[in-house]
Amino acid sequence: MDRTKQLRNEGYNTEESLVEAGKNRMRPIFMTTLTTAGAMLPLALASGASGDYQAPLAIVIISGLLFATMITLVLIPAVYMLFSDIGRGFKRIFTRKKSQKKK
């Protein structure tokens, strides 16, 4: 969201700033997710005495990380855009009331 705010301050509109920030941050986010999930994969597939205890934890870490990645890349920008639209609507409503009162 910080990169989105920087782009908005540079003059981009909401949609353009979200797309550009997504392009800029997608590779580092995916690389971090894939390296962590890849490191946990042998532990998740382990068998034997220690695998019985550690495999469920590794599976939870992998699935949680993948879920958080999807939230970061899809849900958060969508909610940002929704609140931006709502804020723009409120601003339009209140600026109309002020201009109507002056007449």
C-alpha positions as CSV (number, residue, x, y, z in Angstrom):
1,M,0.0,0.0,0.0
2,D,3.0,2.3,0.6
3,R,3.9,2.1,-3.1
4,T,0.3,2.8,-4.1
5,K,0.4,5.9,-2.0
6,Q,3.6,7.0,-3.5
7,L,2.2,6.6,-7.0
8,R,-1.0,8.4,-6.1
9,N,1.2,11.4,-4.8
10,E,3.0,11.3,-8.2
11,G,-0.3,11.9,-10.0
12,Y,-1.5,8.4,-10.9
13,N,-5.2,7.6,-10.3
14,T,-6.3,4.8,-8.0
15,E,-6.6,2.1,-10.6
16,E,-3.3,2.9,-12.3
17,S,-1.4,3.1,-9.0
18,L,-2.8,-0.3,-7.9
19,V,-1.8,-2.0,-11.1
20,E,1.7,-0.4,-11.2
21,A,2.3,-1.2,-7.5
22,G,1.1,-4.8,-8.1
23,K,3.5,-5.2,-11.0
24,N,6.4,-3.8,-8.9
25,R,5.7,-6.0,-5.9
26,M,4.5,-9.2,-7.4
27,R,7.9,-10.8,-8.2
28,P,9.3,-10.2,-4.7
29,I,6.2,-11.5,-3.0
30,F,6.1,-14.7,-5.2
31,M,9.8,-15.3,-4.7
32,T,9.5,-15.1,-0.9
33,T,6.4,-17.3,-0.9
34,L,7.9,-19.9,-3.2
35,T,11.2,-20.1,-1.4
36,T,9.5,-20.5,2.0
37,A,7.0,-23.1,0.7
38,G,9.8,-24.9,-1.1
39,A,11.8,-25.1,2.0
40,M,8.9,-26.5,4.0
41,L,7.9,-29.0,1.3
42,P,10.4,-31.7,2.4
43,L,9.3,-31.4,5.9
44,A,5.6,-31.6,4.9
45,L,6.4,-34.8,2.9
46,A,8.6,-36.4,5.5
47,S,7.7,-39.8,6.9
48,G,8.9,-41.5,10.0
49,A,8.7,-40.7,13.7
50,S,9.6,-37.0,13.3
51,G,7.5,-36.6,10.2
52,D,4.4,-37.5,12.2
53,Y,4.8,-34.5,14.4
54,Q,6.4,-32.0,12.0
55,A,4.5,-32.6,8.7
56,P,1.2,-31.1,9.9
57,L,2.9,-27.9,11.1
58,A,4.7,-27.6,7.7
59,I,1.4,-28.1,5.8
60,V,-0.2,-25.4,7.9
61,I,2.7,-23.0,7.3
62,I,2.6,-23.6,3.5
63,S,-1.1,-23.2,3.2
64,G,-1.2,-20.1,5.4
65,L,1.6,-18.5,3.5
66,L,-0.2,-19.2,0.1
67,F,-3.4,-17.9,1.5
68,A,-1.7,-14.7,2.8
69,T,-0.1,-14.2,-0.6
70,M,-3.4,-14.3,-2.3
71,I,-4.9,-11.9,0.2
72,T,-1.9,-9.6,-0.3
73,L,-2.1,-9.6,-4.1
74,V,-5.9,-9.7,-4.6
75,L,-8.0,-8.8,-1.6
76,I,-6.1,-5.9,-0.2
77,P,-5.9,-3.9,-3.5
78,A,-9.7,-4.6,-4.1
79,V,-10.6,-3.3,-0.6
80,Y,-8.3,-0.3,-1.2
81,M,-10.1,0.5,-4.4
82,L,-13.5,0.0,-2.8
83,F,-12.7,2.4,0.1
84,S,-11.2,4.9,-2.4
85,D,-14.4,4.9,-4.4
86,I,-16.5,5.3,-1.2
87,G,-14.3,8.2,-0.1
88,R,-14.6,9.8,-3.4
89,G,-18.4,9.5,-3.3
90,F,-18.6,11.0,0.2
91,K,-16.3,13.9,-1.0
92,R,-18.6,14.5,-3.9
93,I,-21.7,14.5,-1.7
94,F,-20.3,16.9,0.8
95,T,-18.9,19.3,-1.8
96,R,-22.3,19.5,-3.5
97,K,-24.0,20.4,-0.2
98,K,-21.5,23.2,0.4
99,S,-21.9,24.6,-3.1
100,Q,-25.7,24.4,-2.8
101,K,-25.7,26.3,0.5
102,K,-23.8,29.2,-1.1
103,K,-26.5,29.7,-3.8
